[in-house]
Amino acid sequence: MKTVILAEKPNQARAYAGAMQQSKEYKGYIEVQDSLFNGQCVITYGFGHLVGLKQPSEYKEEWGKWDLSQLPMIPETFQYGVSKDKQAQFSIVKKHLQEADEIIIATDIDREGEAIARLIIMLAGCSNKMIKRLWINSLEKDVIRKGFTTLKSNEETYNYFIEAQTRSQADWLVGMNLSRLVSILTHDQIPNFRTVLSIGRVQTPTLYMIYDRNREIETFKPQPYKEVQANINHQNGQFTGKLVPEKKFFTDEEYQSFFSQINPYQHTGLIQNVEVKEKSTHSPKLFSLSQLQSKANSLYKASASQTLQAVQNLYEAKLLTYPRTDCNYITDQEFIYLAEHIDDYFTYLSIEKPNNLNMSINSRYVNNKKVQEHHAIIPTKNVPNPQQWNKLGDLEQKIYQLVLKQTLAMFYPPYRYSETKITTQYQSLTFETKGNTPLEQGWKALLSTPAKEDSENQTLPKVSVGDPCEVKLETLNKETKSPKYFTEGTLITAMKNVGKTVEDDDEKAILSEVEGIGTEATRAGIIETLKKREYITIQKNQIMVTENGNLLCQLIEEIPLMKSAEMTAKWEKSLSNIGKAQNAQQAKTLQAHFLQNIQKFINHEVSNLPTAMKDNQYIQQSLSDRKASIEKDSVLCKCPVCQGNILDKGKFYSCENYKECHSPAIPKTWGGKKIPKQQLMKLVNGQKTDPMTFKSKNKKNYTASLIIKDGKVQMEFENK
């Protein structure tokens, strides 16, 4: 009997092999021997997505042309293939799968991992073989071995594959069709616009969310207003009070009307009430991926993808548990091992273990019913030794300590403080003052938290009900504040909590159930895609929308479903229902219905968008403005031959009248080096450039100038 274990990537395969009694690695696979398996056992692996959906031109040759007449592109049956750079590994995997009597899927335990494995198995023609599923949250040796003794059946996770497959097929339909549609319509009106405008099911509403926030900030006009504060002088000390109920005065009339009721010469007040309550707060919940990404961005300015990669590396190093989780809870099982290894964690941190730790289960953190597929991100039983620690990158070290301390904090007692609330009566006005006095640091002794800069931090004197005091009113001049630009951390949070901005109660409930737009596994990738496509840039940790990003958001005003969180809510709910179907047959029925609706949506947009864009004055003005901007930016200088414009033609500059004046084209790059505009202008005017440093094929630097001779750009070396 031959068992083939299919991992997602080489490192994961090696982690499995390291848990076995014997192993020997070959190119593309590892042979293992262990009492867990009867007969021969091989671990092989993909390189992530080994198999993917084919490109349009692979279905039909005419689909390779970007032409409105070819839209919509709706494949009769979706086809999958392997890219050339992954063919060799696929051949190795296919060979072993075809020889297998039993296949164990051991990719990451999420929808994407399920799809990666089952598409490989499908393309290898092995879907009818005996298939089982490894489902573990850690790559520790004992967890791996236990996982292979408690494998899930093929049926238990198959619907996750159908869900993931549906998501990718829907994304293909939307992305391939609408990206081409909007790009072609834009290029028709702006011939020099050489960028493909990419539209995606989650990517586009995310971009629009940023665009909408930035537009709100840019159009925001601060409004001045006044507030009244009481400066209170008691025989035992001074403090300030806030007017209750709170009131902001936006006009002089309101302000003057308020003060007309006050006798400015009477300053005597009375302590009307004093309340002292002991309060407490528990430590923050355990980390889900999105919360960890937000925290790391706030503390270290790390991007969402950098944090995900750091946590993934720590997972593969067997120091943290599975990263792509949306859960804040752990089960009794994880709590027990954390408690058993708590001394090791404190020793590693060089912190003396407190004597008052709570070693009993707290449902704020430990709840078996709240954990479905993955528990919160926590440390494994392993603690890094000095050699392991030194191999970790700076961000990985910071992330590990952040997760470890947040986890240990749940064992600490609550932070306790005394809250004093003083109510002061002055004429017809009531003022309230709050002050907090720490009683026990509890978990705050481990997790440093920034102090709040507000009146509740003031130290209050001892006062009693009925005490007289002197009150002087102070006017505070303030102004309304605009919203803040998104950071990657706050954007991740906004994507997760986007339901709070939706007005429709049903759609709000759907978004809440599916945790907003995107998933824990995909949000970082969505942000990276927006950066890669140059729709957004990061400036001082703030997300700004580029010209192309603004243009795309303006164009999709006529495709409301592509800019709305509501659309994502409905899609995610339908996709989630596929994964939760009672059986594979029901899942496939839901899949077919969902894809039919997507096709109807695509057909509608292809039929209606061209006319809608032409009739929309706002869109036409946006296109006109962008065209003018591109034409202005595309002019390098005047042609010395005919005085026409030297224009940007993509990879080179040439005269707009080149057919008549025959001036030579000037490449933007030479020898892999981008030529500065100042030097390009010298070439255009027949001058030699300044000496520039180039790199040879042997990757050695050399210095040369460029000059046009006989109508061609040539190099000229200084030593000649």
N, C-alpha and C positions, 0 to 999 in steps of 0.2 A: 504493500500500500504506500502511495506517495502523497504526502501532505504538502501543499504549497501555501505559504504565508505571504500575502500581498501587502507590503507596506507602502506608504506614500512617498517616502524619500530615503536616501541611503542612510542618513544618521538614525532615523527611526528603525530601520532594519538592523543596524548594528547594535542599537539598544536592546532589541529583542534577542539578537544572537548572544549578546553579553550575559543574558539571563539563563542561557542554556548550558548544559553540562559540557558540550564540546561544539566547536564551530570552526569552519574553514571558509575563508572568503575567496571568491572568484570574481571575474569580471561580470558585473550585473546581477550577481546573486551570492547567497551564503548557504553552504550546506551545514546543517546542525544535526547533532545526535542528542536525544534526551528521552528520558522515560515518559515524558508527557505525550509522546507520539509513537504510534506503531509504525515501524518501517522507516522508509526514507522521508526526510523532511528538508525542504528548501525554503529559504526566505528570499524573495525577490522584491523589486520595488520600482516605482515610477519616479519621475522627476517632477512631482506635483502633477499638473495636468498633462499627462502623457497623450491623452486622446481629447480632441475638441471638435466642435462643429465646423463643417467645411465653409469656406468662403463662397460668396455668391457665384463667382466665375467657375467654381468647381461643379456647380449644378447645371448652369447653362452658360455657354460662351458669351451670349449677348448680355448677360447680367454683369459682365466685367466692365461694360460701358456705363458711365454715369449719365444717364439719359432719362428724362421724365417718362418717356414712352415705355421704359422697362419696369416702371413701378405700378403696382406694388410687386415685390418679390416674395411669393408665398410658396415655399417648397411643398410638393405633394407629400414627401416623407423627408424628415430631417436626416441628414447623413453626417457621419463622423469619420474623422481621419487622424493620421499621425503626421506631424511635421517632419521634414527631412532630418533635422538635427536630433530627433528623438527616435528615429526608425530603428537604430541599432539596439537600443535598450528595449524597445517594444518587442522586437524579434526574440530577445532573450526571455522576456516575461511570457510572451505568447507560447514559446516552446515548453516552458515549465507548466504553464496552466493547462495546456493540451495533454500533458503527460500525467496530470494530477488526478487522483481519485477523490481528494477532498481539498477544497480551497477555503482558507481562512482569511477573510478581509480584516486587515489590521491597519487601515489608514486612520487619519484623525477622526475622532468620534463626533462628526457633525455632518450636515447635509452635503457639504462640499466634499468631504472625505468619502462619503458614501458614493457620490457620483464619480469621483476619480477612479475608485476601484471597480465599480460595476460597468463603467464604460470600457475600461480595459478588458474586463472579462467578456463583455458583449462583443467587442471587436475581435477578440481572440476566438470567438465561437464557443465559449464555455459556460454560457448562462444556465445550461441544464444540468450542470454537475452539482455535487453536494457542496453547498456553501454555508459557512458559519461566520459569525461576526465576533471579533474581539472588541470589548467595550471597557476601556480603562481610562482613568483620569491622570495617571502618572506613569513615568517610564522607569520607576524604581524596580529593581530586580524582583522583590517579593510580590509587588503588585502585578507585574507582568506574568509571573508564574501562576498566581492565583487566577488571573484573567483567562489564561488558557485552559483552566479547569472549569470555568463557568461561562463558556461561550454562549452567545445568543444564537437563536435560530435564524435562518435566512429570512423568514417571513417577518420577524420582529422589526427589522430595520429597512425592509425593501421599499416601503412607502416614502421614506426619506429620500431615496434615490429618485423616485417619480416626482417628488416635490422639487428637488434640485434640478432635474432634467427639464421640468416645465418652466422653471424660473429662467434657465439659460436659453431655452427656445423662445420664450416670450421676449427676453432681452435682445435676442438676435433679430426677431421681427421688428421690434421697435427701433433698435439701434441702426440696423442696416437700411431700413426704409425711410424713417424720419430724418436720419442724419443726411442721407442722400437728397431727400426731398428739400429740406431747408437749405442745404449747401448749394444745390443746383439753382434754386430760386434766387439765392443771394448772389451767386456768381453771374447770373443773367443780368443783374442790375449793376454789379460792381465787377467788371472784367478783371481788374487787377487784384481782386481779393483771392489769395491763393490758399486760404486756410479751410480745412474741412470742419464744418460745424457739427460737433458730435452731440447727439441726444441720447439720453439713457433713462431708464425707468426710475432709478433712484438718484443718479448723478444730476439730472436736470432740476428736479425739485429742490435738491440740496443747494445747487448753484443759485436758484431763484430765491431761496431763503436768505442767502448771503447778500444777493443783489438788493432784495427788498429792505434788509436791515441797513445796508450802506446808503441806499437812496433816502431812507428815513433820516439818517444822520446828516446827510448832505443838505437836505431841505429843511432841517430843523432850525427853528428860530427861538433862541432862549427868551423866556418871558420873566421879567423881573417881578419879584414879589417881596413882601415883608412878613416877618414873623415877630412875635412878642415873647421875650424871655424875662423871667423874674430873677433878679439877683437878690438873694435872701440872706440877711445878716442876723444870725441868732447869737445869743450870748456865748454859746459854746463853739461857734465857728460859722463859716460861710458856705453856701451852696447855691446852685441854680435850679430853677423849676421850669417845666414845660407847661404851656397853657393847655388845659383840657376842657372841652374837646379841642383838638388841634385846629388851628385856623390860619389860612394863608390869605394875605391881602394883596390882590392883584391890581387894585385901583386906589388912588388917593382918597376917593370918596368913601370906600369901605374902611380904609385905615382911619380916616378922620372921624367917621361915624362911631367906630369902636372906641376911640379915645375920648369922644365927647361924653361918654358915660363915666369916665374916671376923673376923680378929683386929684389933680397933679400935686397938691400940697399935702395930701394925706398918705403917709407911708407905713402906717401900722398894719401888720398882718397877724394872722393867728394860725398856729399849728393845729389843723383840724383833725388829722388822723395820722397814726403811725402803725404800720404793719411790718412785722418781721417774720419771714417765712424761711424755713430751711428747704432748699431745693437741691436736686441732683440731676446730672446728665450722664448717660452711658457713653461708652466709647463709640466711634463711628462703626457702621456696619462693615463687614468684610468686603473685599474688593471684587466687583465684576470687572470685566475688561474695560468697558467705557468709563467707569469711575476711576480706574487706575490711569487710563489715558488722560483724563481731565486733570487729575491730581499731578501727574508727571509734567504736563504742560504748564500748569500753574507754578510748580516748584522749580522745574529745570528747563522750561521752554522747549521741551522735547515734542516733536511732532507725534501725531497719533501712530503713524507707521513706524517711527523709531521706537516708540514704547512697545508696540506689538512685537517688533523684531527682537527687542531686548527680552521680553517675557518668553517668547518662543525659544530663544537661545537658553534661557534659564530652565525652561521645561526640558529641552533636550539634554541639558547638563544635569538633569534629575534633581534640581534644587527647588523648582516651583511646580505646581500642578498645572493641569491643562489650561491654556490661556484664553481660548475663545468662548468665554462663558458670560451669560447675562444674569447669573445668580449671585446673591449676597449671602447665601446660607451654606452650611455644611451639614453632614449627617452625623449621627452618633459615632459612626466608625472613624471618621476623620478627627472628631473631637478626642476620642480615646487615644489615638496615636500622638496627637499634639500634646496632650497632657502627659503622656509617657515620656516624651522627649523634651519637655519644657526646660529641664536643667541644661541640656545641650544648647538650646537656643540662647539662654541667658549667658552661658559661658562664652559662646561665640561673640555675643554683643559686648562682653566684658562689663556686664551690668549685674550687680548683686540682686538675686531673686528676692522680691519682697515677701514678707511673712504672711501678708493678708490677702493673698491671691484667692480668687473664687474658683475652685476646681470642680464645681458642679455645673451641669448643663444649663445654659441660659437660652431660652427660645428666641431671643433677639438675634442670635447667631446660629443656633443649632436647631434645625427643623427638618426632619426627614421628609415631610409632606411638601416642603417648598423646593426640594431638590429633585429635578426631573432627569435631565440628561447629564448636566455638569454642575458640580458644586462651585463655590467661590474659589478665587485664586488664593492659595495658601502655600506655606513652605512644605516641602516633603520631609520625610524623616531624616534625610541627609543634610548635614551642615557642611559648608565648604571649608576645606582645609586651606592652609596658607597658599599652597601651590595652585589649587583650583581658583582661589580668590584672585590671585595675581593674573590669571589668564582671562578673567572677566573684564569687559570694557567698563569705562567709567559709568555710563548710564545703567548697565547691567548691575553693577555694584549698588548704585543708588536705588534701583527698582527692588532689588532683593531685600535690602534693609527696610525699605518702605513697606513692603508686603509683610515681612517678618514682624515688624513692630506693630502694624495694624492688627495682625493676627494675635499677637501676645496681649494686646491691649484689652481683648475681650475677657481675659482672666483677671484683670485689675478691677478694684472696686470703683464705683461711680465717682465722678468729680462732684464734691459736695460744696455748696456755698450758701451763705445767708443773704437773702434778698430783703433789703429795707426799702419800704415805699412810704414817703412822707407826702401828705396832702396839706397844702398851705392855702388858706383862704385870705384873699386880699380884695377888699371892697366886694364887688359882685363877681370877681373872677376866682377861678380855682386853678392852682398849679400843682403839678405832680413831679416828684423827684424820686429816682430810683438809684440805688447803690448796691453793689454786690461785694461781699466779703468772703474770700475763700476759706473753707473749713478743712477740707481734705483734698489734696491734689488728685488722688486716685490715678486714673489712666493718663491724666495730663502730665504726670511725672515722666511718662515714657514718650508720649506724642506731644511735641511742642506745637502749640496753636497760637497764632498771632492775636494779640490783645485787640479788642474792639475799641475803636476811637469814638466813643460817644459818652453821653452824660452818665450812663449807668456805671462807668468806671470811677466816678468821683467818690472820694472818701467822705462819708457823712458824719457830722457831729452828733452827739447824743442829744435828742430832743424828746419832749413829752407833749401829749395832747393838751392843748390849752395854753402852751407857751406863746408869749408875744414875740414878734420878730419885726425887723424893718425890711420893707420890700421896695425895691426900685425897679421900674420896668425899663427894659432895654430893647430897642428895635434892631432886629437883625435883617440886613439887606441881602437877599439871596436871589437866585434865578434858577429856573427849571433846567434840568440837565438832559442832554440827548441820550439815547440808548448808546451802549458801548459797542464798538466793533467786535465781531466774533474773533476769538482765538481758536486754535484747533481744539483746545480743551473745552471751551464753552460751546463750540459747534457740535462736538460729539454729544455733549449733554443735550443740546437743543434738538438734534436729530432723534435722540432717544425719547425726549419728552415733547415732541412736536405736537402731540395730541392736545396740549394745553392751549394751543393757538387756534384750534379748529372749533367752529361755532356749532356745527351739527352734532347733537348728542350721540347719535348712533355712530357717526364716524369717529367721534372722540373716544367712544368706548372701544372701537376696533383698534385704533392706534394705540390705546393704552394696553390692550390685550397683546398686540404684536410688538410692543416696545418701540413704537415710533417708526421711523423710516430707516431702511438698511437693517443690518444685523450686527451683533458684536464682531462677527468674523469679517464683515465687508466694509464697515464705516471708514476705517483707516484707508483702505484701498480706494474708496470713492473720493476721499479728499486728495489722495496722491494723484488720481486720474485727473481731477480738476486742475491740479498744479502742472502736471505733465502736458496737458492740452492748452496750457497758458490761459486758462479762464480766470484763475486767481493767482495772487502772489502773496507772500508773507512779508510784511514790513513791520519790524519791531514787535514781532509776535502777533500782529493784527492781520486779519485776512482782508485783502483788498481785491476788488474785481477789476480785471483788465478791460481794455477796449473791446476785445473779442467777446469776453464774457458778458459785458454790458449789451453788446449787439445781439448775442444769442438770446438773452433774457427779454430783450425788446421784441425780437421776432416771434418768440413763443407766446406772446400775448394772445395770438390767434389759436393757440393749442392749449386751452386752459387745463386740460387733464395732465399735461406734461410739466406744469409748474406747481401743482397743488399737492399738499400733503394728503388731501382726501383721496386722490387717485392711488397713491401709495398705500393708503389704509385699506382700500377695497382690494387691491391686488394682493397685498400681504395676507389679508384674511383668507382669500381664496386659496392662496398657496399653502397657508398653514392648514387649511382644511384637508388638502390633499395628503399632507404628511400624517394627519390624524385619522385618515379614513380607516374603516373597519377591516378592509382587506385590499389586496392589490387591484382587484377588479373594480371596486368602487373608486379607488384612487385614479385609475386610468380613465374612468368615466368623467370624473371631475377634471382631469387633465384635458381631455378632449373639449369639454365645455368651455374651460378657461381659454384655451388657445383659439377657439372659434370666436370668442368675444374680442380677443386681441386682434384677430384678423379683420373683424368688422370695424374696429377702431382705426386700423391702418388704412383700410379701403376708404373710409370716410375722409380721413385727412388728405390722402392722395388726391381725392376727387375735389375737395373743397378748399384746401389751403392756398393753391395758386391764386384763385380769385379773391379769397379773403385777404391775403397779403397786399394785393394791388389796391383793394378798396379801403384799406386801413391807412388813414393819413399819418397816424403816429408812426407806423412801421415804415412808410415811405419816407418820412422825414429822417428817421434813424438811418435808413439805407443811404439817403442822400448825404447826410452828415458824414457817415463813415467813408463814402466814396470820395468826398472832398478831402478828408483827412489822409486817406491812402494816397491820393494823387499828389498831395502836398509833400508827404513823406517820401514818395517814390522818386522825386526829382533830386538827382545828385548835384548837378550844375548845368551850365549851358555848354552846348557842343561848340568847340573852337572852330569847326569847319563851317557849320550852317546856322549856328546860334539857336538851334532847336534844343529841347530838353534831353539831357541824359537821364534815362529812366531805369528804375529798378525792374528787372525782368525775372526776378527769382534767384537764379544762381549767378547772374551776371548783370552788368549795366550796359546799355547801348542807347544810341541816339534814336529818338522817335522818328527821325527821317533817314535812318541808316541806309535804306534802299537807294536814296538819291545821293547822300553825301559820302557813303561808304566808309564812315569812321569805324574803327575797330571796336569789337565788344571787349569789355573789361571784366574778367572774372572776379567774383567776390572773395574767393579763396585761392591760395596758391600753395601747393605742397602741403595741403592740410591746414594751412594757417589762414585765419580770417584777416583780410587786409583792411586796415583802418581807413575810414572815409577820407581823411586828410591825404593819405598816400594815394588813394584811388583818384582823387582830383588832380594830383600831380601827373599821374599817368595819362589822364584824359587830355591834359594840356601839354602833352609831349615832353614832360620832365621826367627825370629819374627819381625814383622814390628814395627816401632815406634808407640806410642799411637796416635790414630786418633779420631776425634770427629764425631760421627754419630748421626742421628736423629731417634727417635723411631716412632712407628705408631701414638703415641699421640703427635708427633711433639716436643718431649722433647730431648734435647741434652744429650748424654752420651759418655764416653771415653772408648775405648778398642783397643787392638792390634789384628792383624790377624796372624795366624800361621797354617801351614799344619800339620794335625795329621791324621794318618790312611788314607792318600791319599786324604784328603778333607780339604778345607779351613775352619777354625773355628775361633771363637772369643775367646779372652782371656782377662779377666778383671783384672785390676791392683789390685783390693782389694781382689782378691781371694788368 
